[in-house]
Amino acid sequence: MSTYFRPAFLMLLCFTVLTGALYPAAVTGLAQLLFPSQANGSLIRGDGGQARGSALIGQPFSDPKYFWGRPSATAPYPYNAGASSGSNQGPTNPALADAVQARVRALREADPGNTAPVPVDLVTASGSGLDPHISPAAAEYQVGRVAKARGMDAGKLRALVAEHTEGRLWGVLGEARVNVLGLNLALERLAR
């Protein structure tokens, strides 16, 4: 019995140290060395170096003087990274139609003079419920409301949106997008 137990125990000990300590320490060290921002959560920092959020997780904005992101489907509060999921409501689900209509109504009430079609990403949640980006069309839709609430020139806001628009990954993957938190932090800096 001991002829089998001793080698098995030594192998368990060896692989526990190798895969439970050495390998994770090596991967963590390489990540910190090669990709420090991503390894630390892709944090967006405000003035003074204080972390304001992550470039990978959306944040709720409801004040008319800020750009609003995609709705979140997470519970019990929006953009809850511990509960990442979509709403799982299909296109024929009446609850989805009601939620979209309520979101369109809220957008129209916040900017009654805006008669442009509401971009779909402002009224539907992403698959994860955490999407930090909106389309350039969704940002453009909100320029008038934000300009009016801040007493700013709409042209300056459009330039700021263009400055914060990220292109396709490697020029071919995905769509152009605007990180809402980054844009709103730039708005705060511009307002000072």
N, CA, C and O of each residue as an XYZ file, in Angstrom:
768
protein
N       0.820     -1.194      0.000
C       0.000      0.000      0.000
C       0.864      1.258      0.000
O       0.602      2.194     -0.755
N       1.900      1.278      0.852
C       2.757      2.458      0.919
C       3.544      2.666     -0.366
O       3.965      3.788     -0.649
N       3.750      1.627     -1.140
C       4.466      1.776     -2.408
C       3.638      2.596     -3.393
O       4.200      3.225     -4.289
N       2.318      2.601     -3.245
C       1.442      3.409     -4.117
C       1.127      4.778     -3.505
O       0.997      5.778     -4.210
N       1.009      4.793     -2.190
C       0.607      6.028     -1.518
C       1.688      7.108     -1.595
O       1.390      8.268     -1.879
N       2.934      6.728     -1.344
C       4.011      7.717     -1.316
C       4.196      8.404     -2.675
O       4.237      9.635     -2.699
N       4.311      7.696     -3.807
C       4.449      8.396     -5.097
C       3.211      9.249     -5.441
O       3.344     10.332     -6.011
N       2.024      8.763     -5.095
C       0.804      9.518     -5.372
C       0.793     10.815     -4.564
O       0.424     11.868     -5.084
N       1.192     10.741     -3.310
C       1.227     11.929     -2.464
C       2.267     12.928     -2.974
O       2.000     14.129     -3.013
N       3.450     12.444     -3.366
C       4.484     13.327     -3.886
C       4.049     13.995     -5.198
O       4.338     15.171     -5.420
N       3.360     13.251     -6.059
C       2.855     13.833     -7.303
C       1.791     14.900     -7.010
O       1.780     15.960     -7.636
N       0.906     14.614     -6.063
C      -0.106     15.599     -5.665
C       0.569     16.863     -5.153
O       0.185     17.967     -5.539
N       1.554     16.720     -4.302
C       2.268     17.849     -3.744
C       2.994     18.633     -4.852
O       2.947     19.862     -4.884
N       3.654     17.916     -5.741
C       4.395     18.552     -6.827
C       3.464     19.338     -7.750
O       3.741     20.494     -8.070
N       2.377     18.726     -8.175
C       1.456     19.411     -9.088
C       0.674     20.530     -8.397
O       0.290     21.506     -9.041
N       0.442     20.394     -7.107
C      -0.215     21.474     -6.362
C       0.678     22.713     -6.347
O       0.202     23.825     -6.574
N       1.958     22.525     -6.082
C       2.898     23.647     -6.080
C       3.053     24.210     -7.495
O       3.067     25.426     -7.685
N       3.171     23.320     -8.486
C       3.378     23.753     -9.871
C       2.164     24.499    -10.431
O       2.295     25.613    -10.939
N       0.990     23.882    -10.337
C      -0.203     24.481    -10.959
C      -0.971     25.418    -10.027
O      -1.762     26.239    -10.492
N      -0.752     25.306     -8.747
C      -1.480     26.154     -7.804
C      -0.711     27.358     -7.332
O      -1.299     28.285     -6.774
N       0.614     27.372     -7.544
C       1.412     28.504     -7.073
C       2.349     29.045     -8.153
O       2.287     30.229     -8.484
N       3.209     28.200     -8.702
C       4.217     28.695     -9.642
C       3.609     29.203    -10.944
O       3.944     30.300    -11.391
N       2.729     28.430    -11.554
C       2.122     28.849    -12.818
C       1.294     30.127    -12.653
O       1.487     31.061    -13.430
N       0.373     30.213    -11.669
C      -0.375     31.473    -11.493
C       0.537     32.667    -11.195
O       0.271     33.771    -11.668
N       1.599     32.466    -10.423
C       2.517     33.563    -10.129
C       3.238     34.014    -11.394
O       3.430     35.214    -11.591
N       3.641     33.082    -12.257
C       4.317     33.430    -13.507
C       3.372     34.178    -14.450
O       3.766     35.177    -15.050
N       2.133     33.708    -14.587
C       1.164     34.366    -15.467
C       0.829     35.763    -14.948
O       0.753     36.711    -15.729
N       0.630     35.895    -13.656
C       0.339     37.197    -13.059
C       1.508     38.153    -13.246
O       1.305     39.317    -13.589
N       2.719     37.680    -13.026
C       3.905     38.517    -13.213
C       4.060     38.971    -14.655
O       4.352     40.140    -14.907
N       3.866     38.054    -15.616
C       3.946     38.427    -17.036
C       2.861     39.422    -17.416
O       3.120     40.371    -18.156
N       1.651     39.213    -16.917
C       0.546     40.133    -17.224
C       0.848     41.527    -16.672
O       0.607     42.525    -17.352
N       1.365     41.605    -15.468
C       1.698     42.901    -14.874
C       2.834     43.584    -15.635
O       2.868     44.810    -15.743
N       3.755     42.790    -16.155
C       4.890     43.337    -16.894
C       4.499     43.778    -18.301
O       4.873     44.867    -18.734
N       3.743     42.935    -19.023
C       3.429     43.197    -20.427
C       2.151     44.007    -20.648
O       2.086     44.810    -21.578
N       1.140     43.805    -19.807
C      -0.159     44.467    -19.975
C      -0.661     45.008    -18.640
O      -1.694     44.545    -18.157
N       0.020     45.963    -18.029
C      -0.356     46.395    -16.678
C      -1.755     46.991    -16.579
O      -2.447     46.748    -15.591
N      -2.191     47.760    -17.564
C      -3.522     48.360    -17.496
C      -4.607     47.286    -17.529
O      -5.522     47.297    -16.705
N      -4.503     46.367    -18.475
C      -5.507     45.316    -18.602
C      -5.475     44.374    -17.400
O      -6.525     43.931    -16.935
N      -4.289     44.067    -16.896
C      -4.174     43.161    -15.750
C      -4.784     43.759    -14.492
O      -5.146     43.029    -13.569
N      -4.901     45.081    -14.449
C      -5.469     45.748    -13.276
C      -6.885     46.244    -13.504
O      -7.352     47.124    -12.781
N      -7.581     45.696    -14.498
C      -8.992     45.991    -14.682
C      -9.320     47.062    -15.699
O     -10.472     47.489    -15.775
N      -8.352     47.516    -16.486
C      -8.578     48.570    -17.490
C      -9.278     49.783    -16.868
O     -10.275     50.281    -17.390
N      -8.735     50.238    -15.755
C      -9.356     51.332    -15.008
C      -9.206     52.661    -15.739
O      -8.167     52.948    -16.334
N     -10.258     53.458    -15.682
C     -10.228     54.827    -16.182
C     -10.091     55.712    -14.952
O     -10.888     55.640    -14.017
N      -9.069     56.539    -14.978
C      -8.781     57.386    -13.824
C      -9.165     58.827    -14.114
O      -8.978     59.328    -15.223
N      -9.697     59.472    -13.111
C     -10.043     60.890    -13.221
C      -8.878     61.738    -12.776
O      -7.758     61.255    -12.615
N      -9.161     63.016    -12.579
C      -8.124     63.927    -12.096
C      -7.655     63.477    -10.726
O      -8.463     63.049     -9.901
N      -6.381     63.568    -10.481
C      -5.822     63.142     -9.202
C      -5.517     61.656     -9.166
O      -5.096     61.140     -8.130
N      -5.720     60.956    -10.275
C      -5.400     59.539    -10.339
C      -6.417     58.612     -9.694
O      -6.179     57.409     -9.589
N      -7.539     59.155     -9.266
C      -8.556     58.335     -8.610
C      -9.311     57.501     -9.653
O      -9.738     58.028    -10.680
N      -9.473     56.206     -9.388
C     -10.207     55.326    -10.299
C     -11.674     55.721    -10.332
O     -12.322     55.826     -9.290
N     -12.198     55.943    -11.547
C     -13.598     56.336    -11.708
C     -14.449     55.199    -12.249
O     -15.677     55.272    -12.210
N     -13.816     54.158    -12.750
C     -14.531     53.020    -13.299
C     -13.621     52.242    -14.222
O     -12.430     52.534    -14.333
N     -14.187     51.253    -14.882
C     -13.445     50.428    -15.818
C     -13.895     50.728    -17.242
O     -15.062     51.034    -17.484
N     -12.968     50.637    -18.168
C     -13.302     50.826    -19.580
C     -14.092     49.641    -20.113
O     -14.581     49.681    -21.242
N     -14.223     48.589    -19.316
C     -14.877     47.360    -19.767
C     -16.278     47.159    -19.206
O     -16.998     46.265    -19.651
N     -16.672     47.973    -18.243
C     -17.980     47.810    -17.600
C     -18.706     49.159    -17.601
O     -18.153     50.172    -17.174
N     -19.940     49.155    -18.084
C     -20.731     50.375    -18.148
C     -21.068     50.919    -16.770
O     -20.930     50.230    -15.760
N     -21.508     52.156    -16.752
C     -21.929     52.803    -15.517
C     -23.239     53.526    -15.772
O     -23.462     54.029    -16.873
N     -24.107     53.586    -14.775
C     -25.385     54.274    -14.995
C     -25.244     55.793    -14.944
O     -24.645     56.341    -14.018
N     -25.798     56.461    -15.944
C     -25.882     57.918    -15.976
C     -27.329     58.260    -16.296
O     -27.895     57.728    -17.251
N     -27.934     59.145    -15.506
C     -29.317     59.535    -15.767
C     -29.504     61.048    -15.791
O     -30.572     61.537    -16.160
N     -28.481     61.784    -15.404
C     -28.543     63.245    -15.423
C     -28.509     63.710    -16.881
O     -27.675     63.233    -17.651
N     -29.393     64.627    -17.276
C     -29.430     65.088    -18.673
C     -28.125     65.728    -19.160
O     -27.905     65.818    -20.368
N     -27.261     66.170    -18.252
C     -26.020     66.802    -18.689
C     -24.909     65.802    -19.000
O     -23.782     66.198    -19.298
N     -25.224     64.504    -18.932
C     -24.265     63.454    -19.285
C     -24.817     62.598    -20.422
O     -26.028     62.516    -20.624
N     -23.920     61.973    -21.148
C     -24.327     60.987    -22.145
C     -24.741     59.724    -21.401
O     -24.117     59.342    -20.411
N     -25.796     59.082    -21.884
C     -26.306     57.861    -21.265
C     -25.837     56.666    -22.067
O     -25.717     56.733    -23.290
N     -25.572     55.576    -21.373
C     -25.122     54.355    -22.020
C     -26.271     53.429    -22.347
O     -27.442     53.795    -22.238
N     -25.917     52.230    -22.748
C     -26.935     51.212    -23.026
C     -27.613     50.810    -21.727
O     -26.991     50.842    -20.665
N     -28.875     50.435    -21.802
C     -29.529     49.924    -20.598
C     -28.844     48.638    -20.135
O     -28.276     47.902    -20.942
N     -28.904     48.385    -18.864
C     -28.315     47.176    -18.299
C     -29.423     46.202    -17.906
O     -30.479     46.606    -17.418
N     -29.165     44.924    -18.124
C     -30.142     43.895    -17.767
C     -29.764     43.179    -16.478
O     -30.379     42.170    -16.135
N     -28.764     43.680    -15.755
C     -28.330     42.990    -14.545
C     -29.191     43.387    -13.348
O     -29.834     44.436    -13.348
N     -29.191     42.544    -12.350
C     -29.966     42.795    -11.137
C     -29.070     42.516     -9.936
O     -28.100     41.774    -10.093
N     -29.318     43.039     -8.793
C     -30.412     43.904     -8.395
C     -30.179     45.375     -8.755
O     -31.076     46.194     -8.560
N     -29.004     45.729     -9.273
C     -28.745     47.106     -9.692
C     -28.043     47.072    -11.050
O     -27.441     46.059    -11.405
N     -28.113     48.163    -11.809
C     -27.540     48.165    -13.160
C     -26.024     48.010    -13.164
O     -25.337     48.460    -12.247
N     -25.523     47.376    -14.198
C     -24.093     47.167    -14.430
C     -23.433     46.411    -13.279
O     -22.297     46.699    -12.900
N     -24.151     45.454    -12.738
C     -23.654     44.603    -11.660
C     -22.811     43.498    -12.297
O     -23.350     42.538    -12.847
N     -21.494     43.637    -12.220
C     -20.597     42.679    -12.871
C     -20.727     41.274    -12.291
O     -20.366     40.302    -12.953
N     -21.229     41.151    -11.083
C     -21.424     39.839    -10.479
C     -22.659     39.126    -10.998
O     -22.866     37.953    -10.690
N     -23.483     39.813    -11.781
C     -24.719     39.220    -12.304
C     -24.822     39.440    -13.812
O     -25.907     39.675    -14.343
N     -23.685     39.360    -14.488
C     -23.652     39.615    -15.925
C     -24.547     38.636    -16.679
O     -24.381     37.419    -16.598
N     -25.497     39.205    -17.412
C     -26.373     38.380    -18.252
C     -27.277     39.300    -19.046
O     -27.444     40.473    -18.714
N     -27.850     38.759    -20.084
C     -28.849     39.502    -20.833
C     -30.209     39.301    -20.187
O     -30.336     38.587    -19.193
N     -31.206     39.925    -20.749
C     -32.552     39.800    -20.195
C     -33.206     38.483    -20.602
O     -34.181     38.055    -19.983
N     -32.670     37.836    -21.646
C     -33.228     36.601    -22.202
C     -34.654     36.784    -22.690
O     -35.433     35.831    -22.716
N     -34.994     37.997    -23.074
C     -36.308     38.264    -23.641
C     -36.159     38.308    -25.159
O     -35.380     39.094    -25.699
N     -36.916     37.454    -25.829
C     -36.862     37.381    -27.274
C     -37.648     38.499    -27.933
O     -38.376     39.227    -27.258
N     -37.509     38.644    -29.265
C     -38.157     39.751    -29.967
C     -39.684     39.696    -29.934
O     -40.330     40.719    -30.162
N     -40.276     38.546    -29.661
C     -41.739     38.456    -29.595
C     -42.270     38.552    -28.166
O     -43.476     38.457    -27.939
N     -41.366     38.740    -27.205
C     -41.773     38.831    -25.803
C     -42.397     40.208    -25.547
O     -41.744     41.225    -25.786
N     -43.648     40.263    -25.064
C     -44.289     41.556    -24.790
C     -43.534     42.379    -23.739
O     -43.579     43.608    -23.781
N     -42.853     41.733    -22.812
C     -42.106     42.470    -21.785
C     -40.957     43.254    -22.417
O     -40.657     44.364    -21.978
N     -40.313     42.694    -23.436
C     -39.244     43.412    -24.124
C     -39.814     44.611    -24.876
O     -39.250     45.704    -24.825
N     -40.911     44.412    -25.561
C     -41.544     45.528    -26.292
C     -41.950     46.646    -25.326
O     -41.765     47.824    -25.630
N     -42.500     46.282    -24.173
C     -42.886     47.287    -23.176
C     -41.668     48.035    -22.640
O     -41.709     49.255    -22.479
N     -40.572     47.299    -22.358
C     -39.354     47.929    -21.837
C     -38.758     48.891    -22.864
O     -38.326     49.988    -22.512
N     -38.736     48.480    -24.134
C     -38.197     49.340    -25.190
C     -39.057     50.592    -25.337
O     -38.528     51.696    -25.465
N     -40.373     50.428    -25.319
C     -41.264     51.589    -25.435
C     -41.071     52.555    -24.267
O     -41.085     53.771    -24.456
N     -40.892     52.017    -23.067
C     -40.669     52.879    -21.893
C     -39.349     53.628    -22.025
O     -39.264     54.798    -21.653
N     -38.320     52.969    -22.550
C     -37.023     53.627    -22.719
C     -37.095     54.709    -23.803
O     -36.506     55.779    -23.650
N     -37.807     54.435    -24.885
C     -37.982     55.440    -25.936
C     -38.729     56.649    -25.375
O     -38.361     57.793    -25.644
N     -39.770     56.389    -24.601
C     -40.546     57.469    -23.996
C     -39.663     58.317    -23.070
O     -39.749     59.545    -23.086
N     -38.812     57.660    -22.261
C     -37.926     58.393    -21.348
C     -36.929     59.254    -22.129
O     -36.645     60.384    -21.731
N     -36.404     58.734    -23.223
C     -35.480     59.514    -24.049
C     -36.186     60.705    -24.691
O     -35.631     61.802    -24.754
N     -37.405     60.485    -25.164
C     -38.174     61.586    -25.784
C     -38.532     62.656    -24.752
O     -38.507     63.846    -25.065
N     -38.865     62.247    -23.528
C     -39.203     63.209    -22.472
C     -37.979     64.013    -22.045
O     -38.098     65.188    -21.700
N     -36.793     63.379    -22.067
C     -35.574     64.080    -21.673
C     -35.143     65.096    -22.716
O     -34.442     66.055    -22.394
N     -35.561     64.895    -23.982
C     -35.185     65.796    -25.075
C     -36.365     65.927    -26.036
O     -36.335     65.369    -27.133
N     -37.414     66.667    -25.628
C     -38.648     66.717    -26.415
C     -38.488     67.255    -27.831
O     -39.277     66.903    -28.708
N     -37.505     68.086    -28.076
C     -37.316     68.658    -29.406
C     -36.638     67.719    -30.390
O     -36.603     67.997    -31.589
N     -36.104     66.622    -29.903
C     -35.370     65.696    -30.763
C     -36.356     64.744    -31.440
O     -36.989     63.918    -30.782
N     -36.477     64.867    -32.748
C     -37.413     64.015    -33.496
C     -36.692     62.935    -34.296
O     -37.325     62.200    -35.054
N     -35.389     62.835    -34.136
C     -34.615     61.812    -34.848
C     -34.992     60.422    -34.338
O     -35.428     60.280    -33.196
N     -34.827     59.403    -35.171
C     -35.087     58.041    -34.700
C     -34.131     57.687    -33.551
O     -32.949     58.029    -33.587
N     -34.658     57.005    -32.542
C     -33.837     56.614    -31.399
C     -32.969     55.417    -31.794
O     -33.502     54.400    -32.236
N     -31.649     55.515    -31.644
C     -30.774     54.377    -31.970
C     -31.090     53.176    -31.081
O     -31.369     53.320    -29.891
N     -31.041     52.009    -31.676
C     -31.454     50.792    -30.978
C     -30.609     50.501    -29.745
O     -31.109     49.921    -28.781
N     -29.327     50.895    -29.758
C     -28.496     50.583    -28.601
C     -28.807     51.449    -27.384
O     -28.289     51.180    -26.300
N     -29.634     52.474    -27.529
C     -30.057     53.252    -26.363
C     -31.285     52.670    -25.680
O     -31.654     53.101    -24.588
N     -31.920     51.692    -26.320
C     -33.153     51.138    -25.743
C     -33.101     49.630    -25.529
O     -34.053     49.051    -25.007
N     -32.004     48.984    -25.925
C     -31.859     47.541    -25.710
C     -30.556     47.257    -24.984
O     -29.536     47.898    -25.239
N     -30.600     46.294    -24.081
C     -29.404     45.907    -23.330
C     -28.528     44.994    -24.185
O     -29.014     44.324    -25.097
N     -27.248     44.980    -23.882
C     -26.331     44.083    -24.582
C     -26.477     42.670    -24.016
O     -27.188     42.458    -23.033
N     -25.808     41.716    -24.638
C     -25.886     40.325    -24.180
C     -25.364     40.141    -22.769
O     -25.861     39.285    -22.037
N     -24.371     40.925    -22.369
C     -23.821     40.804    -21.020
C     -24.527     41.704    -20.028
O     -24.469     41.466    -18.821
N     -25.200     42.747    -20.525
C     -25.811     43.726    -19.638
C     -24.815     44.700    -19.049
O     -25.170     45.498    -18.181
N     -23.550     44.650    -19.514
C     -22.487     45.474    -18.939
C     -21.811     46.386    -19.952
O     -20.834     47.054    -19.614
N     -22.300     46.431    -21.165
C     -21.611     47.128    -22.254
C     -21.317     48.583    -21.915
O     -22.239     49.340    -21.614
N     -20.028     48.995    -21.958
C     -19.669     50.375    -21.634
C     -19.719     51.312    -22.835
O     -19.474     52.510    -22.693
N     -20.034     50.781    -24.017
C     -19.981     51.574    -25.244
C     -21.364     51.824    -25.822
O     -22.311     51.071    -25.592
N     -21.445     52.917    -26.588
C     -22.604     53.178    -27.424
C     -22.085     53.468    -28.829
O     -20.900     53.737    -29.022
N     -22.963     53.410    -29.777
C     -22.569     53.708    -31.153
C     -22.392     55.220    -31.312
O     -22.944     55.994    -30.530
N     -21.624     55.642    -32.319
C     -21.535     57.082    -32.583
C     -22.910     57.698    -32.865
O     -23.143     58.859    -32.530
N     -23.816     56.940    -33.473
C     -25.174     57.444    -33.721
C     -25.913     57.691    -32.409
O     -26.659     58.663    -32.292
N     -25.711     56.817    -31.421
C     -26.354     56.996    -30.114
C     -25.785     58.221    -29.397
O     -26.515     58.935    -28.710
N     -24.495     58.459    -29.556
C     -23.893     59.655    -28.962
C     -24.419     60.906    -29.666
O     -24.749     61.895    -29.011
N     -24.499     60.863    -30.995
C     -25.008     62.008    -31.770
C     -26.449     62.316    -31.381
O     -26.828     63.484    -31.292
N     -27.253     61.289    -31.148
C     -28.648     61.483    -30.754
C     -28.755     62.300    -29.465
O     -29.720     63.041    -29.274
N     -27.768     62.164    -28.586
C     -27.819     62.820    -27.280
C     -27.132     64.183    -27.232
O     -27.235     64.889    -26.229
N     -26.438     64.560    -28.296
C     -25.679     65.816    -28.298
C     -26.556     67.017    -27.964
O     -26.161     67.858    -27.157
N     -27.727     67.112    -28.564
C     -28.605     68.251    -28.324
C     -29.019     68.376    -26.866
O     -28.994     69.470    -26.302
N     -29.399     67.260    -26.256
C     -29.821     67.278    -24.849
C     -28.673     67.696    -23.945
O     -28.851     68.541    -23.068
N     -27.487     67.108    -24.150
C     -26.336     67.412    -23.303
C     -25.902     68.866    -23.492
O     -25.582     69.551    -22.521
N     -25.891     69.337    -24.747
C     -25.509     70.727    -25.023
C     -26.458     71.697    -24.333
O     -26.023     72.688    -23.745
N     -27.740     71.414    -24.406
C     -28.742     72.283    -23.771
C     -28.596     72.265    -22.249
O     -28.649     73.315    -21.609
N     -28.414     71.079    -21.670
C     -28.304     70.966    -20.210
C     -27.041     71.636    -19.679
O     -27.031     72.130    -18.552
N     -25.981     71.657    -20.478
C     -24.716     72.243    -20.046
C     -24.508     73.673    -20.554
O     -23.558     74.349    -20.159
N     -25.399     74.120    -21.424
C     -25.215     75.445    -22.008
C     -23.981     75.510    -22.893
O     -23.289     76.527    -22.932
N     -23.708     74.421    -23.603
C     -22.523     74.325    -24.456
C     -22.911     74.368    -25.924
O     -24.066     74.145    -26.286
N     -21.937     74.657    -26.749
C     -22.108     74.618    -28.192
C     -22.154     73.155    -28.647
O     -21.283     72.365    -28.283
N     -23.159     72.798    -29.434
C     -23.299     71.422    -29.916
C     -22.111     71.012    -30.775
O     -21.738     69.839    -30.782
N     -21.514     71.943    -31.494
C     -20.347     71.633    -32.322
C     -19.162     71.172    -31.487
O     -18.438     70.259    -31.885
N     -18.958     71.800    -30.326
C     -17.882     71.371    -29.422
C     -18.133     69.956    -28.919
O     -17.212     69.147    -28.808
N     -19.402     69.672    -28.615
C     -19.725     68.321    -28.141
C     -19.513     67.288    -29.241
O     -19.017     66.193    -28.977
N     -19.887     67.630    -30.469
C     -19.675     66.702    -31.581
C     -18.181     66.421    -31.772
O     -17.789     65.286    -32.043
N     -17.367     67.440    -31.630
C     -15.920     67.264    -31.742
C     -15.396     66.370    -30.626
O     -14.513     65.541    -30.850
N     -15.946     66.541    -29.417
C     -15.545     65.702    -28.284
C     -15.951     64.249    -28.523
O     -15.185     63.332    -28.226
N     -17.152     64.038    -29.058
C     -17.604     62.676    -29.380
C     -16.685     62.065    -30.431
O     -16.287     60.907    -30.304
N     -16.347     62.823    -31.461
C     -15.455     62.322    -32.515
C     -14.088     61.960    -31.948
O     -13.475     60.974    -32.356
N     -13.619     62.767    -31.005
C     -12.321     62.508    -30.367
C     -12.348     61.217    -29.553
O     -11.329     60.537    -29.433
N     -13.509     60.877    -28.994
C     -13.631     59.681    -28.155
C     -14.234     58.486    -28.887
O     -14.568     57.479    -28.262
N     -14.373     58.591    -30.198
C     -14.881     57.466    -30.978
C     -13.725     56.531    -31.322
O     -12.729     56.939    -31.919
N     -13.883     55.283    -30.935
C     -12.881     54.260    -31.217
C     -13.295     53.532    -32.496
O     -14.467     53.199    -32.672
N     -12.351     53.292    -33.372
C     -12.643     52.593    -34.625
C     -12.734     51.089    -34.427
O     -12.669     50.583    -33.307
N     -12.885     50.402    -35.529
C     -12.933     48.939    -35.491
C     -11.587     48.381    -35.022
O     -10.535     48.958    -35.299
N     -11.633     47.269    -34.321
C     -10.419     46.607    -33.861
C      -9.646     46.099    -35.068
O     -10.182     45.345    -35.879
N      -8.402     46.505    -35.187
C      -7.522     46.169    -36.310
C      -8.119     46.598    -37.646
O      -7.744     46.072    -38.694
N      -9.047     47.552    -37.609
C      -9.639     48.081    -38.826
C     -10.715     47.216    -39.455
O     -11.316     47.624    -40.449
N     -10.981     46.019    -38.904
C     -11.959     45.120    -39.522
C     -12.963     44.511    -38.551
O     -14.067     44.159    -38.967
N     -12.622     44.376    -37.284
C     -13.497     43.684    -36.337
C     -14.383     44.653    -35.567
O     -13.913     45.680    -35.077
N     -15.654     44.327    -35.463
C     -16.583     45.130    -34.687
C     -17.022     46.382    -35.414
O     -16.863     46.511    -36.628
N     -17.574     47.295    -34.648
C     -18.078     48.563    -35.180
C     -17.438     49.714    -34.409
O     -16.876     49.513    -33.332
N     -17.526     50.898    -34.958
C     -17.061     52.087    -34.241
C     -17.896     52.241    -32.972
O     -19.080     51.902    -32.958
N     -17.275     52.754    -31.906
C     -17.963     52.837    -30.620
C     -17.401     53.987    -29.801
O     -16.302     54.481    -30.052
N     -18.191     54.397    -28.813
C     -17.807     55.488    -27.918
C     -17.926     54.969    -26.488
O     -18.981     54.476    -26.090
N     -16.848     55.077    -25.717
C     -16.894     54.668    -24.315
C     -17.571     55.785    -23.532
O     -17.058     56.902    -23.467
N     -18.721     55.485    -22.937
C     -19.548     56.501    -22.278
C     -18.841     57.108    -21.070
O     -18.886     58.324    -20.883
N     -18.198     56.297    -20.257
C     -17.514     56.834    -19.077
C     -16.370     57.758    -19.492
O     -16.219     58.840    -18.925
N     -15.568     57.351    -20.463
C     -14.474     58.201    -20.939
C     -14.985     59.525    -21.487
O     -14.401     60.579    -21.234
N     -16.081     59.462    -22.242
C     -16.670     60.677    -22.804
C     -17.201     61.594    -21.707
O     -16.998     62.806    -21.764
N     -17.874     61.033    -20.718
C     -18.424     61.858    -19.637
C     -17.327     62.463    -18.754
O     -17.477     63.578    -18.256
N     -16.236     61.737    -18.562
C     -15.124     62.319    -17.809
C     -14.487     63.460    -18.592
O     -14.082     64.464    -18.006
N     -14.396     63.315    -19.907
C     -13.870     64.399    -20.741
C     -14.796     65.619    -20.674
O     -14.334     66.759    -20.685
N     -16.106     65.365    -20.604
C     -17.082     66.456    -20.458
C     -16.839     67.217    -19.153
O     -16.882     68.447    -19.134
N     -16.585     66.494    -18.077
C     -16.333     67.134    -16.794
C     -15.074     68.001    -16.858
O     -15.050     69.110    -16.325
N     -14.027     67.488    -17.513
C     -12.785     68.267    -17.641
C     -13.027     69.516    -18.492
O     -12.505     70.588    -18.187
N     -13.814     69.375    -19.552
C     -14.088     70.479    -20.450
C     -14.920     71.572    -19.766
O     -14.779     72.755    -20.078
N     -15.778     71.168    -18.839
C     -16.667     72.124    -18.155
C     -15.938     72.969    -17.135
O     -16.474     73.982    -16.683
N     -14.734     72.583    -16.760
C     -13.998     73.338    -15.730
C     -13.384     74.581    -16.284
O     -12.732     75.327    -15.553
